[in-house]
């Protein structure tokens, strides 16, 4: 049995009531807040969270823990549910206004940050430090090298391979525009 198969078998899924209850308890509050901010309606947000868990339960075999966390997977489903709900509202503008571009951009930004966080977590500590310090914080490689007592060329090499690994991880996670 391969390591990937063992991970998939040991991964949290919604195969039974206890695992579903655990996921609902862990993520529903955060998901509800996210949906309510995006949709601007408490009832629609409750429906969106419920729809998300129903879809996740139906697609539990598609969840691959090697590609991302259960939380990231659930929020990706929630994002699609929110977009679908906003499109349905646009058809019936009397009942509610459609989601505006600002909110959709906020949703995309939050999802992008979670996917990038997931990709960063796949790096070694040294590569992650180089990417965060030099690429995200904009610090000079020489300063980072002095802080970690390594040659500047080592920091640059770690940055190069760290960014390369992040691109690969983002591709594996299905995020091409991050």
C-alpha positions as CSV (number, residue, x, y, z in Angstrom):
1,X,0.0,0.0,0.0
2,X,1.5,3.4,-1.0
3,X,1.9,6.3,1.3
4,X,-0.7,8.2,-0.6
5,X,-3.2,5.4,-0.3
6,X,-2.6,5.2,3.5
7,X,-3.1,9.0,3.8
8,X,-6.3,8.8,1.8
9,X,-7.6,6.0,4.0
10,X,-6.7,7.8,7.2
11,X,-7.9,11.2,6.0
12,X,-10.9,12.7,7.7
13,X,-14.0,12.2,5.5
14,X,-17.7,12.3,6.0
15,X,-18.2,8.5,5.9
16,X,-20.0,8.4,9.2
17,X,-22.0,10.7,11.5
18,X,-19.2,11.4,13.9
19,X,-16.8,12.6,11.3
20,X,-19.4,14.8,9.8
21,X,-20.3,16.2,13.2
22,X,-16.6,16.9,13.9
23,X,-16.2,18.8,10.7
24,X,-19.4,20.8,11.2
25,X,-18.3,21.7,14.8
26,X,-14.8,22.7,13.6
27,X,-15.7,24.8,10.6
28,X,-19.4,25.8,10.4
29,X,-19.1,29.0,12.6
30,X,-16.2,30.3,10.5
31,X,-17.9,29.3,7.3
32,X,-21.2,31.0,8.4
33,X,-19.4,34.3,9.1
34,X,-17.6,34.1,5.7
35,X,-20.9,33.3,3.9
36,X,-22.8,36.1,5.7
37,X,-20.2,38.7,4.9
38,X,-20.3,37.6,1.3
39,X,-24.0,37.3,0.8
40,X,-25.2,39.9,3.3
41,X,-28.2,37.7,4.4
42,X,-28.3,35.4,7.4
43,X,-30.8,33.0,5.9
44,X,-28.8,32.7,2.7
45,X,-25.6,32.2,4.6
46,X,-27.1,29.4,6.7
47,X,-28.3,27.7,3.4
48,X,-24.9,28.1,1.9
49,X,-23.1,26.4,4.8
50,X,-25.7,23.6,4.8
51,X,-25.3,23.2,1.0
52,X,-21.5,23.1,1.4
53,X,-21.6,20.2,3.9
54,X,-24.2,18.3,1.8
55,X,-22.0,18.7,-1.3
56,X,-18.9,17.7,0.7
57,X,-20.6,14.7,2.1
58,X,-21.6,13.6,-1.4
59,X,-18.1,14.2,-2.8
60,X,-16.2,12.8,0.2
61,X,-14.3,10.4,-2.1
62,X,-12.9,13.3,-4.1
63,X,-11.2,14.8,-1.0
64,X,-7.4,14.2,-1.2
65,X,-5.5,15.2,2.0
66,X,-2.3,15.3,0.0
67,X,-3.5,18.2,-2.0
68,X,-4.8,20.4,0.9
69,X,-6.5,20.5,4.2
70,X,-10.1,19.7,4.8
71,X,-10.7,23.3,5.8
72,X,-9.3,24.6,2.4
73,X,-11.4,22.0,0.6
74,X,-14.6,23.0,2.4
75,X,-14.0,26.7,1.8
76,X,-13.4,26.1,-1.9
77,X,-16.8,24.3,-2.0
78,X,-18.4,27.2,0.0
79,X,-17.0,29.7,-2.4
80,X,-18.7,28.0,-5.3
81,X,-22.0,27.7,-3.3
82,X,-21.8,31.5,-2.6
83,X,-21.2,32.3,-6.2
84,X,-24.1,30.1,-7.2
85,X,-26.4,31.7,-4.6
86,X,-25.4,35.2,-5.8
87,X,-26.2,34.2,-9.4
88,X,-29.6,32.9,-8.3
89,X,-30.3,36.1,-6.5
90,X,-29.4,38.1,-9.7
91,X,-32.1,36.3,-11.5
92,X,-34.6,37.4,-8.9
93,X,-33.5,41.0,-8.1
94,X,-36.7,41.7,-6.3
95,X,-35.8,39.4,-3.4
96,X,-32.1,40.4,-3.1
97,X,-29.2,42.2,-4.8
98,X,-26.5,40.2,-6.5
99,X,-23.1,39.9,-5.0
100,X,-20.9,42.8,-5.9
101,X,-17.5,42.6,-7.4
102,X,-15.8,43.8,-4.2
103,X,-17.2,40.9,-2.2
104,X,-16.3,38.4,-4.9
105,X,-12.7,39.8,-4.9
106,X,-12.6,39.5,-1.1
107,X,-13.7,35.9,-1.3
108,X,-11.1,35.2,-3.9
109,X,-8.4,36.9,-1.8
110,X,-9.2,34.9,1.3
111,X,-9.3,31.6,-0.6
112,X,-6.0,32.6,-2.3
113,X,-4.4,33.3,1.0
114,X,-5.5,29.9,2.4
115,X,-4.1,28.1,-0.7
116,X,-0.8,30.0,-0.4
117,X,-0.6,29.2,3.3
118,X,-1.2,25.5,2.4
119,X,1.6,25.7,-0.2
120,X,4.0,27.4,2.2
121,X,3.3,24.6,4.8
122,X,4.7,22.1,2.3
123,X,8.1,23.7,2.2
124,X,11.0,22.9,4.5
125,X,11.6,25.4,7.3
126,X,14.7,26.9,5.6
127,X,12.9,27.4,2.2
128,X,9.8,28.8,3.9
129,X,12.0,31.3,5.9
130,X,13.7,32.5,2.7
131,X,10.4,32.9,0.8
132,X,8.6,34.7,3.6
133,X,11.6,37.0,4.5
134,X,12.8,37.9,1.0
135,X,9.8,37.5,-1.3
136,X,6.9,38.4,0.9
137,X,8.5,40.8,3.4
138,X,10.9,42.3,0.8
139,X,13.9,42.0,3.0
140,X,17.4,42.0,1.3
141,X,18.9,38.5,1.0
142,X,22.1,39.8,2.7
143,X,20.1,40.8,5.8
144,X,18.3,37.4,5.9
145,X,21.7,35.6,5.4
146,X,23.2,37.6,8.3
147,X,20.2,36.8,10.6
148,X,20.4,33.1,9.9
149,X,24.2,32.9,9.7
150,X,24.3,31.4,6.2
151,X,25.9,32.7,3.0
152,X,23.8,35.1,0.9
153,X,24.0,32.7,-2.0
154,X,22.4,30.0,0.2
155,X,19.4,32.3,0.9
156,X,19.0,33.1,-2.8
157,X,19.2,29.4,-3.6
158,X,16.6,28.6,-1.0
159,X,14.4,31.4,-2.3
160,X,14.7,30.0,-5.9
161,X,13.8,26.4,-5.0
162,X,11.2,27.5,-2.4
163,X,9.3,29.6,-5.1
164,X,9.6,26.7,-7.5
165,X,8.1,24.4,-4.9
166,X,5.3,26.8,-4.2
167,X,4.4,27.0,-7.9
168,X,4.3,23.3,-8.1
169,X,2.1,23.0,-4.9
170,X,-0.3,25.7,-6.2
171,X,-0.6,23.8,-9.5
172,X,-1.4,20.6,-7.5
173,X,-3.9,22.5,-5.4
174,X,-5.6,23.7,-8.6
175,X,-4.8,27.3,-8.2
176,X,-3.2,28.8,-11.3
177,X,-3.6,32.6,-10.7
178,X,-2.1,33.0,-7.3
